[in-house]
């Protein structure tokens, strides 16, 4: 059986979790040294920049039952004074961890066996916000060498179908096919084609069926010592291949390894630039909002080639 589609039993998952578990105060960010950030800046050659985020959606859908709310609070047509000064103003509210909008998961996002990453007590999650491991941990941004692995391109398909999974062997195969290698301190982005399928086929209930990584893919990330993982889907596949764990990649990445995850990005603007420039690595700047006690943040990563 292809290891990237094999079911993962409860005991097997626990053993994988044990192998991958780390205990560093700032998680995988320890790999992002000043020297590696400086080296990543040398990825900029053509001066091209592109967003890896999807537009925030304010309309409901099967994958977005609680869409962001955007309302105008200042000057609008019909209420603009003929003389003097006024301002256009607006209010935005959103469910950060939904299945439509691009967002970053803080290290306090995943509760597993009553704890957060590094064994931090989950009681640090209070009614007023997270007292530990909040998104404030990355208030200075995550800046490094980004690498995009395009799995549909490897398979010669436009996208992976919901439920399909990507394992460690296929990530290595995508590396070889694209002539790039993921290394220590890198920000790894894995395209499964979720955004393109959604754009062409329409949204669906992604909680029940979506393409994503198989748990064994996390061993690839651990071996390569990456700092962050992003996907154009949820990173986790659905249905889950792991017995009794609905989001095994989230548990392994955030809770065991201390990786910041980026969910529901979009790579459809980046791929043509990578093809044109004949390279799949770039400088990437991830700048979450300054939300001191939040479990995540809307995010607009910028790739610079």
LOMAR-539965 format. One record per residue (C-alpha): residue number from 1; residue in three letters; x, y, z. Coordinates in nm, 3 decimals. Example, Ala and Ser with C-alpha at 12.3 -4.5 7.8 and 13.67 -1.06 7.14 Angstrom:
REM LOMAR-539965
NODE    n  res        u        v        w
NODE    1  ALA    1.230   -0.450    0.780
NODE    2  SER    1.367   -0.106    0.714
***
This chain:
REM LOMAR-539965
NODE    n  res        u        v        w
NODE    1  UNK    0.000    0.000    0.000
NODE    2  UNK    0.117    0.351   -0.080
NODE    3  UNK    0.235    0.491    0.256
NODE    4  UNK    0.078    0.825    0.173
NODE    5  UNK   -0.269    0.667    0.174
NODE    6  UNK   -0.225    0.413    0.454
NODE    7  UNK   -0.442    0.439    0.762
NODE    8  UNK   -0.256    0.532    1.079
NODE    9  UNK   -0.353    0.339    1.390
NODE   10  UNK   -0.376    0.500    1.732
NODE   11  UNK   -0.055    0.341    1.861
NODE   12  UNK    0.131    0.422    1.538
NODE   13  UNK    0.023    0.785    1.561
NODE   14  UNK    0.137    0.809    1.923
NODE   15  UNK    0.477    0.673    1.824
NODE   16  UNK    0.506    0.920    1.537
NODE   17  UNK    0.412    1.201    1.774
NODE   18  UNK    0.677    1.086    2.022
NODE   19  UNK    0.948    1.082    1.752
NODE   20  UNK    0.865    1.429    1.626
NODE   21  UNK    0.810    1.601    1.959
NODE   22  UNK    1.032    1.901    2.038
NODE   23  UNK    1.054    2.130    2.336
NODE   24  UNK    1.186    2.475    2.248
NODE   25  UNK    1.038    2.795    2.392
NODE   26  UNK    0.976    2.946    2.048
NODE   27  UNK    0.920    2.623    1.858
NODE   28  UNK    1.072    2.571    1.516
NODE   29  UNK    1.152    2.942    1.490
NODE   30  UNK    1.485    2.855    1.653
NODE   31  UNK    1.595    2.734    1.308
NODE   32  UNK    1.537    3.078    1.157
NODE   33  UNK    1.872    3.233    1.243
NODE   34  UNK    1.980    3.583    1.132
NODE   35  UNK    2.226    3.419    0.894
NODE   36  UNK    1.947    3.222    0.726
NODE   37  UNK    1.727    3.530    0.698
NODE   38  UNK    2.016    3.718    0.534
NODE   39  UNK    2.073    3.427    0.295
NODE   40  UNK    1.701    3.423    0.208
NODE   41  UNK    1.724    3.787    0.102
NODE   42  UNK    1.960    3.676   -0.174
NODE   43  UNK    1.667    3.488   -0.331
NODE   44  UNK    1.546    3.823   -0.468
NODE   45  UNK    1.673    3.849   -0.825
NODE   46  UNK    1.390    3.965   -1.051
NODE   47  UNK    1.222    4.200   -0.802
NODE   48  UNK    0.884    4.031   -0.852
NODE   49  UNK    0.639    4.019   -0.562
NODE   50  UNK    0.313    3.829   -0.526
NODE   51  UNK    0.058    3.766   -0.253
NODE   52  UNK   -0.001    3.413   -0.127
NODE   53  UNK   -0.333    3.504    0.035
NODE   54  UNK   -0.685    3.472   -0.097
NODE   55  UNK   -0.924    3.768   -0.077
NODE   56  UNK   -1.123    3.775    0.248
NODE   57  UNK   -1.477    3.653    0.178
NODE   58  UNK   -1.787    3.816    0.323
NODE   59  UNK   -2.043    3.585    0.160
NODE   60  UNK   -2.156    3.256    0.318
NODE   61  UNK   -2.087    2.923    0.153
NODE   62  UNK   -2.068    2.551    0.231
NODE   63  UNK   -1.709    2.595    0.351
NODE   64  UNK   -1.769    2.939    0.504
NODE   65  UNK   -2.085    2.939    0.718
NODE   66  UNK   -1.950    3.224    0.933
NODE   67  UNK   -1.803    3.463    0.677
NODE   68  UNK   -1.614    3.777    0.764
NODE   69  UNK   -1.830    4.081    0.835
NODE   70  UNK   -1.739    4.406    0.660
NODE   71  UNK   -1.954    4.712    0.718
NODE   72  UNK   -1.896    5.077    0.642
NODE   73  UNK   -1.905    5.305    0.944
NODE   74  UNK   -1.816    5.640    0.789
NODE   75  UNK   -1.883    5.830    0.473
NODE   76  UNK   -2.084    5.638    0.212
NODE   77  UNK   -2.292    5.736   -0.088
NODE   78  UNK   -2.594    5.935    0.026
NODE   79  UNK   -2.430    6.040    0.352
NODE   80  UNK   -2.138    6.248    0.228
NODE   81  UNK   -2.147    6.614    0.332
NODE   82  UNK   -2.129    6.869    0.054
NODE   83  UNK   -1.876    7.076    0.246
NODE   84  UNK   -1.605    7.019    0.500
NODE   85  UNK   -1.407    6.712    0.602
NODE   86  UNK   -1.528    6.355    0.644
NODE   87  UNK   -1.366    6.010    0.637
NODE   88  UNK   -1.446    5.673    0.487
NODE   89  UNK   -1.428    5.416    0.770
NODE   90  UNK   -1.512    5.051    0.809
NODE   91  UNK   -1.536    4.764    1.057
NODE   92  UNK   -1.415    4.410    0.989
NODE   93  UNK   -1.474    4.099    1.202
NODE   94  UNK   -1.387    3.741    1.112
NODE   95  UNK   -1.357    3.382    1.227
NODE   96  UNK   -0.980    3.344    1.200
NODE   97  UNK   -0.972    2.963    1.184
NODE   98  UNK   -1.237    2.906    0.917
NODE   99  UNK   -1.213    2.701    0.598
NODE  100  UNK   -1.207    2.985    0.345
NODE  101  UNK   -0.984    3.273    0.454
NODE  102  UNK   -0.603    3.264    0.462
NODE  103  UNK   -0.473    3.255    0.818
NODE  104  UNK   -0.182    3.164    1.044
NODE  105  UNK   -0.215    2.927    1.341
NODE  106  UNK   -0.034    3.025    1.660
NODE  107  UNK    0.133    2.761    1.877
NODE  108  UNK   -0.153    2.787    2.127
NODE  109  UNK   -0.409    2.682    1.865
NODE  110  UNK   -0.388    2.304    1.915
NODE  111  UNK   -0.490    2.143    2.245
NODE  112  UNK   -0.389    1.776    2.269
NODE  113  UNK   -0.409    1.562    2.581
NODE  114  UNK   -0.488    1.871    2.785
NODE  115  UNK   -0.176    2.063    2.690
NODE  116  UNK   -0.036    2.304    2.433
NODE  117  UNK    0.300    2.284    2.256
NODE  118  UNK    0.591    2.210    2.487
NODE  119  UNK    0.365    2.079    2.763
NODE  120  UNK    0.223    2.423    2.840
NODE  121  UNK   -0.097    2.392    3.045
NODE  122  UNK   -0.409    2.449    2.834
NODE  123  UNK   -0.554    2.649    3.124
NODE  124  UNK   -0.342    2.936    2.988
NODE  125  UNK   -0.625    2.972    2.736
NODE  126  UNK   -0.850    3.214    2.923
NODE  127  UNK   -1.169    3.400    2.844
NODE  128  UNK   -0.951    3.703    2.771
NODE  129  UNK   -0.720    3.521    2.531
NODE  130  UNK   -0.410    3.304    2.528
NODE  131  UNK   -0.164    3.380    2.808
NODE  132  UNK    0.111    3.174    2.642
NODE  133  UNK    0.222    3.084    2.288
NODE  134  UNK   -0.010    3.338    2.126
NODE  135  UNK    0.043    3.482    1.779
NODE  136  UNK    0.243    3.757    1.950
NODE  137  UNK    0.531    3.509    1.942
NODE  138  UNK    0.575    3.604    1.575
NODE  139  UNK    0.505    3.976    1.612
NODE  140  UNK    0.832    4.049    1.428
NODE  141  UNK    0.719    3.835    1.136
NODE  142  UNK    0.845    3.512    0.985
NODE  143  UNK    1.090    3.599    0.710
NODE  144  UNK    1.293    3.338    0.527
NODE  145  UNK    1.345    3.129    0.218
NODE  146  UNK    1.016    3.000    0.089
NODE  147  UNK    0.993    2.682   -0.119
NODE  148  UNK    0.681    2.582   -0.313
NODE  149  UNK    0.625    2.214   -0.391
NODE  150  UNK    0.350    2.174   -0.651
NODE  151  UNK    0.202    1.826   -0.613
NODE  152  UNK   -0.064    1.855   -0.888
NODE  153  UNK    0.215    1.956   -1.126
NODE  154  UNK    0.404    1.641   -1.026
NODE  155  UNK    0.096    1.427   -1.092
NODE  156  UNK    0.011    1.618   -1.413
NODE  157  UNK   -0.338    1.709   -1.288
NODE  158  UNK   -0.495    2.050   -1.218
NODE  159  UNK   -0.563    1.966   -0.853
NODE  160  UNK   -0.584    1.682   -0.606
NODE  161  UNK   -0.934    1.557   -0.543
NODE  162  UNK   -1.083    1.598   -0.194
NODE  163  UNK   -0.963    1.316    0.031
NODE  164  UNK   -0.635    1.261   -0.155
NODE  165  UNK   -0.318    1.276    0.054
NODE  166  UNK    0.047    1.368    0.006
NODE  167  UNK    0.316    1.174    0.189
NODE  168  UNK    0.686    1.219    0.252
NODE  169  UNK    0.791    1.025   -0.059
NODE  170  UNK    0.583    1.247   -0.285
NODE  171  UNK    0.724    1.565   -0.131
NODE  172  UNK    1.073    1.434   -0.207
NODE  173  UNK    0.963    1.346   -0.561
NODE  174  UNK    0.825    1.698   -0.614
NODE  175  UNK    1.160    1.839   -0.497
NODE  176  UNK    1.347    1.631   -0.751
NODE  177  UNK    1.106    1.715   -1.034
NODE  178  UNK    1.128    2.088   -0.962
NODE  179  UNK    1.504    2.097   -0.906
NODE  180  UNK    1.481    2.245   -0.557
NODE  181  UNK    1.568    2.120   -0.210
NODE  182  UNK    1.404    2.213    0.120
NODE  183  UNK    1.657    2.289    0.392
NODE  184  UNK    1.695    2.410    0.752
NODE  185  UNK    1.510    2.731    0.827
NODE  186  UNK    1.294    2.714    0.513
NODE  187  UNK    0.926    2.801    0.491
NODE  188  UNK    0.762    2.512    0.306
NODE  189  UNK    0.450    2.565    0.096
NODE  190  UNK    0.266    2.266   -0.049
NODE  191  UNK    0.015    2.318   -0.328
NODE  192  UNK   -0.265    2.063   -0.351
NODE  193  UNK   -0.482    2.272   -0.586
NODE  194  UNK   -0.766    2.333   -0.340
NODE  195  UNK   -0.804    2.697   -0.445
NODE  196  UNK   -0.810    2.622   -0.817
NODE  197  UNK   -1.066    2.345   -0.773
NODE  198  UNK   -1.282    2.574   -0.558
NODE  199  UNK   -1.261    2.853   -0.816
NODE  200  UNK   -1.356    2.625   -1.107
NODE  201  UNK   -1.599    2.383   -0.939
NODE  202  UNK   -1.739    2.604   -0.663
NODE  203  UNK   -1.702    2.569   -0.285
NODE  204  UNK   -1.794    2.252   -0.096
NODE  205  UNK   -1.799    2.142    0.268
NODE  206  UNK   -1.424    2.112    0.323
NODE  207  UNK   -1.472    1.983    0.676
NODE  208  UNK   -1.584    1.651    0.527
NODE  209  UNK   -1.357    1.617    0.223
NODE  210  UNK   -1.032    1.793    0.130
NODE  211  UNK   -0.688    1.710   -0.002
NODE  212  UNK   -0.396    1.747    0.236
NODE  213  UNK   -0.084    1.596    0.384
NODE  214  UNK   -0.056    1.246    0.523
NODE  215  UNK    0.091    1.233    0.877
NODE  216  UNK    0.408    1.065    0.748
NODE  217  UNK    0.485    1.385    0.553
NODE  218  UNK    0.577    1.544    0.885
NODE  219  UNK    0.886    1.326    0.904
NODE  220  UNK    1.007    1.495    0.585
NODE  221  UNK    0.959    1.835    0.749
NODE  222  UNK    1.136    1.725    1.066
NODE  223  UNK    1.432    1.587    0.871
NODE  224  UNK    1.462    1.910    0.669
NODE  225  UNK    1.413    2.129    0.981
NODE  226  UNK    1.158    2.365    0.830
NODE  227  UNK    1.022    2.663    1.022
NODE  228  UNK    0.667    2.695    0.891
NODE  229  UNK    0.424    2.499    0.673
NODE  230  UNK    0.160    2.647    0.446
NODE  231  UNK   -0.092    2.503    0.203
NODE  232  UNK   -0.372    2.618   -0.022
NODE  233  UNK   -0.592    2.381    0.178
NODE  234  UNK   -0.611    2.306    0.549
NODE  235  UNK   -0.279    2.111    0.549
NODE  236  UNK   -0.480    1.816    0.689
NODE  237  UNK   -0.672    1.582    0.461
NODE  238  UNK   -1.031    1.486    0.528
NODE  239  UNK   -1.141    1.227    0.610
NODE  240  UNK   -0.849    1.189    0.850
NODE  241  UNK   -0.624    0.886    0.792
NODE  242  UNK   -0.540    0.872    1.164
NODE  243  UNK   -0.749    0.672    1.406
NODE  244  UNK   -0.925    0.894    1.663
NODE  245  UNK   -0.741    1.213    1.552
NODE  246  UNK   -0.931    1.441    1.315
NODE  247  UNK   -0.641    1.679    1.243
NODE  248  UNK   -0.322    1.473    1.272
NODE  249  UNK   -0.102    1.716    1.077
NODE  250  UNK   -0.210    2.001    1.304
NODE  251  UNK   -0.129    1.792    1.610
NODE  252  UNK    0.211    1.687    1.478
NODE  253  UNK    0.309    2.023    1.328
NODE  254  UNK    0.186    2.264    1.594
NODE  255  UNK    0.170    2.058    1.912
NODE  256  UNK    0.464    1.821    1.863
NODE  257  UNK    0.705    2.019    1.643
NODE  258  UNK    0.622    2.382    1.723
NODE  259  UNK    0.560    2.475    1.359
NODE  260  UNK    0.342    2.770    1.266
NODE  261  UNK    0.085    2.658    1.010
NODE  262  UNK   -0.069    2.868    0.735
NODE  263  UNK   -0.403    2.740    0.607
NODE  264  UNK   -0.600    2.820    0.293
NODE  265  UNK   -0.339    3.023    0.110
NODE  266  UNK   -0.346    3.057   -0.268
NODE  267  UNK   -0.061    2.984   -0.507
NODE  268  UNK   -0.228    3.036   -0.843
NODE  269  UNK   -0.052    3.371   -0.890
NODE  270  UNK    0.285    3.241   -0.772
NODE  271  UNK    0.307    2.927   -0.988
NODE  272  UNK    0.331    3.112   -1.325
NODE  273  UNK    0.612    3.329   -1.186
NODE  274  UNK    0.802    3.023   -1.065
NODE  275  UNK    0.761    2.859   -1.405
NODE  276  UNK    0.873    3.174   -1.586
NODE  277  UNK    1.173    3.227   -1.358
NODE  278  UNK    1.253    2.854   -1.360
NODE  279  UNK    1.287    2.831   -0.984
NODE  280  UNK    1.065    2.738   -0.693
NODE  281  UNK    1.234    2.924   -0.409
NODE  282  UNK    1.194    3.288   -0.307
NODE  283  UNK    1.214    3.530   -0.018
NODE  284  UNK    0.891    3.512    0.182
NODE  285  UNK    0.762    3.768    0.432
NODE  286  UNK    0.482    3.659    0.667
NODE  287  UNK    0.349    3.942    0.882
NODE  288  UNK    0.059    3.852    1.113
NODE  289  UNK   -0.135    4.124    1.293
NODE  290  UNK   -0.019    4.239    1.637
NODE  291  UNK   -0.283    4.050    1.837
NODE  292  UNK   -0.112    3.984    2.173
NODE  293  UNK   -0.348    3.710    2.302
NODE  294  UNK   -0.485    3.565    1.979
NODE  295  UNK   -0.469    3.202    1.867
NODE  296  UNK   -0.403    3.306    1.508
NODE  297  UNK   -0.424    3.589    1.260
NODE  298  UNK   -0.543    3.671    0.912
NODE  299  UNK   -0.230    3.674    0.702
NODE  300  UNK   -0.105    3.794    0.364
NODE  301  UNK    0.234    3.629    0.296
NODE  302  UNK    0.434    3.799    0.023
NODE  303  UNK    0.669    3.600   -0.202
NODE  304  UNK    0.951    3.803   -0.357
NODE  305  UNK    1.148    3.651   -0.645
***
